[in-house]
Amino acid sequence: DAKTTQPPSMDCAEGRAANLPCNHSTISGNEYVYWYRQIHSQGPQYIIHGLKNNETNEMASLIITEDRKSSTLILPHATLRDTAVYYCIVREYYGQNFVFGPGTRLSVLP
Amino acid sequence: SQTIHQWPATLVQPVGSPLSLECTVEGTSNPNLYWYRQAAGRGLQLLFYSVGIGQISSEVPQNLSASRPQDRQFILSSKKLLLSDSGFYLCAWSEMGGNQPQHFGDGTRLSIL
């Protein structure tokens, strides 16, 4: 079972920041938070991951709360091509299995 | 840069026929390799993973098998397909190391008739 909860769907206006929340209240000390997205009929695409510090790359920023019980993925300037299902996953350090829950269906609107 | 290739993209097979799906990775050495299945409307299920040539770990009992004949080649097979084997099969790779993300291929959509 997935260890995370996410809203089932969200809308975002094109050009605005998309802020996708994730709750992982039972996360343990050696578990990382990963974000992926999946566009219909394609394989999941890795976005970003972190342990406790905020992370940023060319795709997005990941903000993890100090108690690590929740996180937010930020797409700074959403485009129509960012429309996808976004998955927040918690996995232990040497875990092999990524457990994908239902995710959040993000619709970027023109 | 690293790339992952899966083929075929789509496949329609009759019940009872054999299966062979191939996955190859380029641009890296000694990757961890994975096979997942995604049933319609459901999450991904890890089927097999491999940390080296000839080393296969199975996560769920089934009539599928996996093999890794070369460092960057991962094959998913079945001797006799069942209707329940229909789904979206995804291959993934990761660097060795505890927190490395997995990178997925574009998948094979398998339909059993």
Interface residues (C-beta under 8 A of the other chain):
Chain A: A2 Y32 Y34 S41 Q42 G43 P44 Q45 Y46 H49 L51 Y93 Y94 Q96 N97 F98 V99 F100 G101 P102
Chain B: N32 Y34 G43 L44 L46 Y49 S57 E59 L90 A92 G98 N99 P101 Q102 H103 F104 G105 D106 G107 R109
